[in-house]
């Protein structure tokens, strides 16, 4: 498996998940522009099977129409709640536990509402966790936007993220921390949003 973290603009991340033997790929969050991702797909002669959207916000999805136009056979993947906000209608609606295959690589969908009602994280080959704006390095996504929900975010972090293996590498949607990625085990020890064990403590985080 190859997972490429692509920096877009000042602090956004897109991701390419590549199954090397068969040259198939998934693009996660096309972001505000997808020139770099599209160039990699071209240079590596990859077949793009999926365009996976972790949540519908424009800084993660603005380039979706251009990617779909260049790769019309690629399936746009999103949750039902967030998919309805996209400028391109999803080809595949996923829910908690859905498994996508990129060649030999399984990608398991984890439903993590809070930042948006239909936010998802991606467990890739039991090695990596692409978290979108659910979990950052050292923090979590905002819940004070139009359809954010503090309790849902707390539940997503404590019930969905915390039980996952420490060995996973967390790949967030933005470079907001002291490093671009980290082990989940280390984040469990230092991330203030994971250390808050009650909703009250979570709500009090500045």
C-alpha positions in Angstrom: 0.0 0.0 0.0 1.1 3.6 -0.7 -0.6 6.5 1.0 0.4 10.0 -0.3 -0.3 13.1 1.8 -0.7 16.1 -0.5 -0.5 19.6 0.9 -2.9 21.9 -0.8 -2.5 25.7 -0.2 -1.5 26.7 3.3 -2.7 23.8 5.4 -5.2 21.6 3.6 -4.4 17.9 2.9 -5.6 15.6 0.2 -4.7 11.9 0.1 -4.0 9.4 -2.6 -4.5 5.7 -1.6 -2.7 3.6 -4.1 -2.8 -0.1 -4.7 0.6 -0.5 -6.4 0.3 -4.0 -8.0 -2.8 -3.1 -10.1 -2.3 0.7 -10.3 -5.7 1.6 -8.8 -6.3 4.5 -6.5 -8.7 6.5 -4.4 -8.5 10.3 -3.9 -9.7 11.5 -0.5 -10.9 15.1 -0.3 -10.0 16.8 -3.6 -9.7 20.1 -1.7 -9.7 23.6 -3.2 -7.7 22.5 -6.3 -6.5 19.1 -7.4 -3.7 19.8 -9.8 -1.1 17.9 -7.7 -3.3 14.9 -7.3 -4.3 14.8 -10.9 -0.7 15.0 -12.0 0.3 12.1 -9.7 -2.6 10.0 -11.1 -1.3 10.8 -14.7 2.4 10.3 -14.0 1.8 7.0 -12.2 -0.7 5.8 -14.8 -3.3 5.1 -12.1 -6.9 4.2 -12.5 -9.0 6.3 -10.1 -11.8 4.2 -8.7 -13.1 6.4 -5.9 -13.2 10.1 -5.0 -14.0 9.9 -1.3 -15.4 12.9 0.6 -14.8 13.0 4.4 -17.2 16.0 4.7 -18.9 18.5 2.5 -17.1 21.8 3.3 -15.8 23.7 0.3 -12.2 23.6 1.3 -12.3 19.8 0.9 -14.6 19.6 -2.1 -14.2 22.6 -4.4 -12.1 20.6 -6.9 -14.5 17.7 -7.0 -16.3 18.7 -10.2 -13.0 19.1 -12.1 -11.7 15.7 -10.9 -15.0 14.0 -11.8 -14.9 15.6 -15.2 -11.4 14.3 -15.9 -12.2 10.9 -14.4 -15.9 10.3 -15.1 -15.7 6.6 -14.2 -14.5 7.3 -10.7 -17.2 6.9 -8.1 -17.9 9.9 -5.8 -18.3 8.5 -2.3 -19.9 10.3 0.6 -22.3 9.8 3.5 -26.0 10.5 2.9 -26.1 13.5 5.2 -23.1 15.3 3.6 -23.6 14.0 0.1 -26.7 16.1 -0.4 -24.6 19.2 -0.1 -22.0 18.3 -2.8 -21.9 20.0 -6.3 -21.5 16.5 -7.8 -24.2 13.9 -6.9 -22.5 11.0 -5.1 -22.3 7.7 -7.0 -22.1 5.7 -3.8 -23.6 6.5 -0.4 -21.7 4.9 2.5 -22.5 4.4 6.2 -20.7 3.2 9.3 -18.9 -0.1 8.5 -19.1 0.1 4.7 -15.9 -1.4 3.2 -14.5 -0.1 -0.1 -11.8 -2.0 -2.0 -9.0 -0.2 -3.8 -7.3 -3.2 -5.4 -6.2 -5.3 -2.4 -6.6 -2.4 0.0 -9.7 -2.3 2.2 -11.0 1.1 3.3 -13.5 0.9 6.1 -15.9 3.8 6.7 -16.3 5.1 10.2 -19.2 7.5 10.8 -18.0 10.4 12.9 -20.5 13.2 13.0 -19.8 16.4 14.9 -18.0 18.7 12.6 -20.7 18.0 10.1 -23.8 15.7 10.4 -22.3 13.1 8.0 -18.6 13.4 8.6 -16.6 10.2 8.1 -13.1 8.8 8.9 -11.4 6.2 6.8 -9.6 3.2 8.2 -7.1 2.2 5.5 -5.8 -1.3 5.4 -5.7 -1.4 9.2 -2.7 0.9 9.1 -3.8 4.4 8.6 -6.7 6.6 9.7 -7.7 9.5 7.5 -9.7 11.7 9.8 -10.8 14.7 7.7 -11.9 17.5 10.1 -12.9 15.1 12.9 -9.5 14.7 14.5 -6.4 16.9 14.0 -3.0 16.5 15.5 -3.5 18.0 18.9 -7.1 19.1 18.4 -10.4 18.2 16.8 -12.7 19.9 14.2 -14.9 22.8 15.1 -18.4 22.3 16.2 -19.5 25.9 16.3 -20.3 26.1 12.5 -23.8 26.0 11.1 -24.4 22.3 11.5 -21.7 21.3 13.9 -22.7 19.4 17.1 -20.6 19.3 20.3 -22.1 16.2 21.8 -21.9 14.3 18.5 -18.2 15.2 18.2 -17.5 14.1 21.7 -19.2 10.8 21.1 -17.4 10.3 17.8 -14.0 10.9 19.5 -14.7 8.7 22.5 -16.8 5.9 21.0 -15.3 5.7 17.5 -11.7 7.0 17.6 -10.5 6.1 21.1 -11.2 2.3 20.8 -9.1 2.0 17.6 -5.5 0.6 17.8 -2.7 2.8 19.0 -0.6 1.7 16.0 -2.7 3.5 13.4 -1.2 6.6 11.8 -3.5 9.6 11.9 -3.7 11.6 8.7 -5.8 14.7 9.3 -7.6 17.1 6.9 -5.4 20.1 7.9 -1.9 20.7 9.1 -2.9 22.4 12.3 -0.6 20.6 14.7 3.1 20.3 15.4 3.5 17.6 12.8 1.6 16.5 9.7 0.7 13.1 11.0 1.1 11.0 14.2 0.3 7.7 15.8 -3.1 7.4 17.3 -1.4 6.1 20.4 0.5 9.3 20.9 -2.5 11.4 20.2 -4.4 9.5 22.9 -1.7 10.6 25.3 -1.4 14.3 24.3 -4.5 15.4 22.4 -6.6 17.5 24.7 -9.8 16.6 22.9 -9.2 12.9 23.4 -8.1 13.3 27.0 -11.4 15.0 27.9 -13.5 12.1 29.3 -16.7 13.9 30.0 -18.9 16.1 27.8 -18.5 18.9 30.4 -14.7 18.7 30.2 -14.8 18.5 26.4 -17.1 21.6 26.3 -14.7 23.5 28.5 -11.7 23.1 26.2 -10.7 26.6 24.9 
